[in-house]
Amino acid sequence: MSSTKRDELKKLLAPINKELRTHGGNENKIKLTKLKEEHIDFLLELLNVHLEKYKDFARADLEDFHAEDIKGLVNYKMPVNIHEIDLPESFSDPVSWKIAIGRLRFGSTQVILEINNWEITDSTLVG
């Protein structure tokens, strides 16, 4: 495997792992040393291509849920971060996995997205 990919992922994972640690401790972190090449490619595509789309989707659900609380704020864009990522166990088609994205505070409202390949198939708001 290319050490370049591993190095790139290491840089991208640093802020993500900080978010994951906040919401689940060290056990929730993505450990680079335990990843297979398929997982590294998957995470690189997630972080470089798809993550902002998933955050925007979750943010819209969260802003709808908290509409009463934020109605007086002008041009408010709710800050969100990743609470958990369940990496795919298999990379045969379809690749099914989940990601939980929520408000910044620990224990706060989150949206769990179920995804096949890169398409959101279901979302659950947990508040």
Steps between C-alpha positions, in 0.01 A plus 500: 500500500611848426631684803377817328137389545565405860668838567214690335244307703695559820475878445130483416419274796658722767203740533247220438650285777482799735126520432457123536693496829271773638191290433625151582844502658812342355305188399305713252813619315600366159835332548710532186719201588198266500363604161512285189582660166130491404412697814770758427367554147145516637589758766696714256199516269267568793710783640600656167175465305187410698527617861379858448187373320420274797563782748270731301226233493527442876519875572172557311325230708644640822404858413143384424487315833632803692312760290322649802830548686684664210220698331631836623851447367568658161702300245570236763687190386498241775847362572513122475762232536539127468388298801569153360596316181420131449737401223381240249593144583481390139574687182280286276216688333312664665739639758279566805611713792383765749614839618360703791526878467375732768524822690832585658417438863547158653173310531317734265260438214638297211394360164598144413537454125481154347688494173533251215801576289493881523121551495304574818231232531357593841544755775397489865494804727594417858437777748 
